[in-house]
Amino acid sequence: MKILALDTSSIVATVAVMDEGKLIGEYTIHHKRTHSQKLMPMIEELLKNCELTMQDIDVVAVAEGPGSFTGLRIGVATAKGLAHAVNIPVVGISTLDALAMNSAFSHGIICPILDAKRSQVYAGVYKWDHENLHIIEEPMAISIENLVEKLSERPENVLFLGDGIENNKDYLIEKLKKRAVFAPNSVKMPRASSVAQIGLQKAKNKKLQNYYELTPTYLRKSEAERQYEEKMKRCGECED
C-alpha cells in the first residue's frame, strides 16, 4: 500500500510518499511563498522523482487541522481533488498527532504547540507507551498560561514541538524550568512522513474516508466569522 501525505497547516509545506516497508520520498519547504503556489509542483516533482504517478497511490493522507485556516483549506482541497481524480480514499490526520509522531519513543510527555493568534496556541499532550502514542489531552485551543497549568500537574519533562515555541519559549522555561525541553529543528516542524505513518496505521485499521467526507478541523471560528458575528451583534443592539 502506497500513501501520499500532505501537510500545509502552518508556514511549512511538506509532502511524502510512503509504503508499508519504507519512506520512499519526502519534500519539506519552510519558506514564505504561499502553499497555493508551491504545493502541487512539490507533489508533481516528488512523484516524478519516485517514478510514480497518482495511479500508483492507494490512499491520500492530509493534515486536517488545527492550524492556519487558509493552509488547511488548501491542503484538504488538494487532497480531495487528487483522490477524486483517481477515485481512491482519503484519511484526515490531526496536525498535532502528526507533530507528536515526529518524536517517536520519546521519554516524558510530548506537547506540540502551534501559534493560534489571539493570545492562544493549539496544543495537545501525548505520551509514548512502548510502540503506542497515547493522547493525554485532546487537541485544543488554549492560552499558554492555562496550558502550563495543565502541564504543571504532571511530574515528567515536557518535549515541545511546533511553531508556537517561537513566541513562548521564554515563558515555558520560566514556568517549567528544566522540565521544558525543545525539539531540534529537524523534527520540531510538521513532516508529511509523520502524517503518512499515522495514515498507514488508520488504513490498516480500515479507518478511511470518502473524499466527500473530508473537512478541515479548525477548533475555533475564523477571524472573518468572529468579525461578522460581532458586526451582527452590534447591529442588533442598535435596533434595540
C-alpha positions in Angstrom: 0.0 0.0 0.0 1.4 3.4 -1.0 0.2 6.6 0.7 0.7 10.2 -0.4 0.7 12.6 2.5 0.4 16.4 2.7 0.6 19.0 5.4 0.0 22.7 4.8 -1.4 23.5 8.3 1.4 26.0 9.0 4.0 28.0 7.1 5.7 24.7 6.3 4.7 22.8 3.2 5.6 19.2 3.3 4.7 16.1 1.1 5.7 12.5 1.3 5.2 9.1 -0.2 5.4 6.0 2.0 4.6 2.4 1.7 4.4 -0.3 4.4 8.2 -1.0 4.1 9.8 2.4 3.8 9.6 6.1 3.3 10.0 6.5 -0.4 10.4 10.3 -0.6 9.7 13.5 1.2 9.9 17.2 0.4 9.7 19.9 3.0 9.9 23.7 2.5 9.8 26.2 5.3 9.6 29.5 3.4 7.3 32.5 2.9 5.8 31.6 -0.5 2.2 30.6 -0.4 1.1 27.0 -0.4 -1.2 27.6 -3.4 2.0 28.3 -5.4 4.2 25.5 -4.2 2.1 22.5 -3.1 1.1 21.0 -6.5 4.6 21.5 -8.0 6.1 19.7 -4.9 3.7 16.8 -5.3 4.4 16.5 -9.1 8.2 16.7 -8.6 8.1 14.1 -5.7 6.1 11.6 -7.7 8.3 12.1 -10.7 11.5 11.5 -8.8 10.0 8.5 -7.1 9.0 7.2 -10.6 5.3 7.1 -9.5 2.0 8.6 -10.7 -1.2 9.1 -8.9 -2.4 5.8 -10.3 0.2 4.1 -8.1 -1.1 5.8 -4.9 -3.7 3.9 -2.8 -4.6 6.5 -0.2 -4.1 10.2 0.3 -3.5 11.4 3.9 -3.7 15.1 4.8 -3.2 17.1 8.0 -6.8 18.2 8.7 -6.0 20.7 11.5 -5.8 22.5 13.7 -3.7 25.2 12.1 -3.8 28.0 9.6 -7.3 28.4 8.2 -6.0 29.1 4.7 -3.3 26.5 4.8 -5.8 23.8 6.0 -8.3 24.7 3.2 -5.5 24.4 0.6 -4.2 21.1 1.9 -7.7 19.5 2.3 -8.9 20.8 -1.1 -5.8 19.4 -2.8 -6.1 16.0 -1.1 -9.8 15.8 -2.1 -9.1 16.8 -5.7 -6.3 14.2 -6.1 -8.3 11.4 -4.5 -11.3 12.3 -6.7 -9.2 12.2 -9.8 -8.2 8.6 -9.3 -11.1 7.5 -7.1 -9.1 6.5 -4.0 -9.9 7.0 -0.3 -8.5 9.7 1.9 -7.7 10.0 5.6 -7.6 13.1 7.7 -4.8 13.3 10.4 -4.7 15.7 13.3 -1.8 18.1 12.8 -0.9 17.8 16.5 -0.9 13.9 16.4 1.5 14.1 13.4 3.8 16.5 15.2 3.9 14.2 18.3 4.8 11.3 15.9 7.9 13.3 14.9 9.4 12.4 18.3 8.6 8.7 18.4 9.5 6.8 21.5 10.4 9.9 23.5 10.5 9.8 27.3 8.3 12.1 29.3 5.4 13.8 27.7 5.2 15.5 24.3 3.4 18.8 23.8 3.1 20.1 20.2 2.1 23.8 20.1 1.0 25.9 17.1 0.5 29.6 17.1 -3.3 30.2 17.1 -3.1 34.0 17.3 -5.3 36.0 19.7 -3.1 35.0 22.7 -3.7 31.3 22.2 -2.0 28.2 21.0 -3.3 24.9 19.5 -1.9 22.2 21.7 -2.2 18.5 22.6 -0.5 16.4 25.2 0.9 12.9 24.4 3.0 10.1 25.8 4.6 7.1 24.3 4.0 3.7 25.9 6.3 1.2 24.1 5.1 1.4 20.5 1.9 3.3 21.1 1.3 7.0 21.2 -1.4 7.8 23.8 -3.4 11.1 23.8 -3.4 12.6 27.3 -5.1 15.9 26.3 -7.1 16.1 23.1 -6.2 18.9 20.6 -7.4 22.2 22.0 -7.2 26.0 21.6 -5.9 27.3 24.8 -3.9 30.2 26.4 -0.3 29.4 27.1 -0.9 30.2 30.7 -3.7 27.6 31.0 -1.6 25.1 29.1 1.3 25.5 31.5 -1.1 25.0 34.4 -2.2 21.6 32.9 1.5 20.6 32.3 2.5 21.6 35.9 0.2 19.0 37.3 2.4 16.2 35.9 6.0 15.3 37.0 7.6 14.4 33.7 9.8 16.5 31.4 7.8 18.1 28.5 9.1 18.0 25.0 7.8 20.9 22.9 7.4 21.0 19.2 5.8 23.3 16.7 5.9 27.0 15.6 4.2 28.0 18.9 7.7 27.6 20.6 9.0 30.8 19.0 6.8 33.3 20.9 6.5 31.2 24.1 9.9 29.6 24.8 11.0 32.1 27.5 7.7 31.8 29.4 7.8 28.0 29.2 11.4 27.9 30.6 10.4 30.4 33.3 7.4 28.3 34.5 8.6 24.8 33.9 12.3 25.3 34.5 14.5 22.3 33.4 11.3 20.2 32.7 10.9 22.2 29.4 12.7 20.5 26.6 12.7 21.7 23.0 12.9 19.6 19.9 15.7 20.2 17.4 14.9 21.9 14.1 15.0 18.6 12.2 11.8 17.4 13.9 10.1 20.4 15.6 8.1 21.4 12.5 5.5 19.4 10.6 6.7 16.5 8.4 4.5 14.7 5.9 6.2 11.4 6.7 4.6 11.5 10.2 1.2 12.2 8.6 1.9 9.2 6.3 2.8 7.0 9.2 -0.4 7.6 11.1 -2.3 7.4 7.8 -0.9 3.9 7.2 -2.0 2.8 10.6 -5.5 4.1 10.0 -5.6 2.4 6.6 -4.7 -0.9 8.2 -7.5 -0.4 10.7 -9.9 0.5 7.9 -10.4 4.0 9.2 -10.5 5.6 5.8 -12.9 8.2 4.3 -14.5 9.1 1.1 -13.1 12.3 -0.3 -16.6 13.9 0.0 -16.5 13.4 3.8 -13.1 15.1 4.5 -13.3 18.5 6.1 -10.8 20.7 8.0 -10.7 20.7 11.8 -10.5 24.3 12.9 -11.2 24.0 16.7 -12.5 27.6 16.7 -14.1 30.1 14.4 -12.1 32.1 11.8 -11.4 35.8 12.2 -13.9 36.6 9.4 -16.6 34.6 11.2 -15.9 36.3 14.5 -15.9 39.8 12.9 -19.2 39.0 11.2 -20.8 37.8 14.4 -19.6 40.9 16.3 -21.0 43.1 13.5 -24.4 41.4 13.6 -24.4 41.7 17.4 -23.7 45.5 17.2 -26.4 45.8 14.5 -28.9 44.0 16.8 -28.0 46.3 19.7 -28.6 49.4 17.5 -32.1 48.1 16.6 -32.9 47.7 20.3 
